[in-house]
Amino acid sequence: MPAILYPLTTEKAVAAIERENSIVLVIDKKATKGQVKQEAEKRFGTKIKGVNVVNCHDGRKKAIIKFTKPGEAADIASKLKII
């Protein structure tokens, strides 16, 4: 089962793409930071600086993925048709 389910497209998540060079993804509840980082690097084909995981009160689990290269999040977001 894949660790990454879908990208989050809230106003705050889309703003983080440009401001923080990061993408917010909804992930599987059992996924770990390592699994998410490994799958994201394979899926997006780029190096990842870090992964933060947040358990939401509505039952979802989110991962905030920061990229190493400046502007990389915007490129990936356009491929995913977020922006």
C-alpha positions as CSV (number, residue, x, y, z in Angstrom):
1,M,0.0,0.0,0.0
2,P,1.4,3.4,-0.9
3,A,2.4,5.8,1.9
4,I,1.4,8.9,0.0
5,L,-2.4,9.2,-0.7
6,Y,-2.9,12.7,-2.3
7,P,-1.7,16.3,-2.1
8,L,-3.6,18.7,0.1
9,T,-4.9,21.8,-1.7
10,T,-6.0,24.1,1.1
11,E,-5.2,27.8,0.9
12,K,-2.5,27.4,3.6
13,A,-0.9,24.4,1.9
14,V,-0.8,26.1,-1.5
15,A,0.8,29.2,0.1
16,A,3.5,27.0,1.6
17,I,4.6,25.9,-1.8
18,E,6.0,29.4,-2.7
19,R,6.8,30.6,0.8
20,E,8.5,27.5,2.3
21,N,9.4,25.4,-0.7
22,S,7.3,22.6,0.6
23,I,4.3,20.5,-0.3
24,V,1.7,19.1,2.1
25,L,0.5,15.6,1.4
26,V,-2.1,13.4,3.1
27,I,-0.5,10.1,3.9
28,D,-1.5,6.7,5.2
29,K,-2.1,6.5,9.0
30,K,0.5,3.8,9.4
31,A,3.2,5.5,7.3
32,T,6.5,6.7,8.9
33,K,8.7,9.7,8.0
34,G,11.2,7.3,6.4
35,Q,8.6,5.6,4.3
36,V,7.2,9.0,3.1
37,K,10.6,10.4,2.3
38,Q,11.7,7.3,0.4
39,E,8.5,7.2,-1.6
40,A,8.5,11.0,-2.3
41,E,12.1,10.9,-3.5
42,K,11.3,8.0,-5.9
43,R,8.0,9.5,-7.1
44,F,9.2,13.1,-7.6
45,G,12.8,12.3,-8.6
46,T,14.5,14.9,-6.4
47,K,16.2,15.1,-3.0
48,I,14.2,16.0,0.1
49,K,15.5,18.2,2.9
50,G,13.1,16.9,5.5
51,V,9.7,15.5,6.4
52,N,7.4,16.6,9.2
53,V,4.4,14.5,10.1
54,V,1.2,15.8,11.7
55,N,-1.8,13.8,13.0
56,C,-4.9,15.8,12.5
57,H,-7.9,15.8,14.8
58,D,-10.2,14.8,11.9
59,G,-8.4,11.5,11.5
60,R,-6.0,12.3,8.7
61,K,-2.3,12.2,8.8
62,K,-0.3,14.9,6.9
63,A,3.3,15.1,5.8
64,I,5.0,18.4,5.1
65,I,7.8,17.8,2.7
66,K,10.6,20.3,2.3
67,F,12.8,20.2,-0.8
68,T,16.5,21.0,-1.1
69,K,16.5,22.9,-4.4
70,P,14.8,26.4,-4.4
71,G,11.6,26.4,-6.5
72,E,11.4,22.6,-6.6
73,A,8.1,22.5,-4.8
74,A,6.5,24.9,-7.4
75,D,7.7,22.7,-10.2
76,I,6.3,19.5,-8.6
77,A,3.1,21.3,-7.7
78,S,2.6,22.3,-11.3
79,K,3.1,18.7,-12.4
80,L,0.6,17.6,-9.9
81,K,-1.8,20.4,-11.1
82,I,-2.0,21.9,-7.6
83,I,-1.1,25.4,-8.9
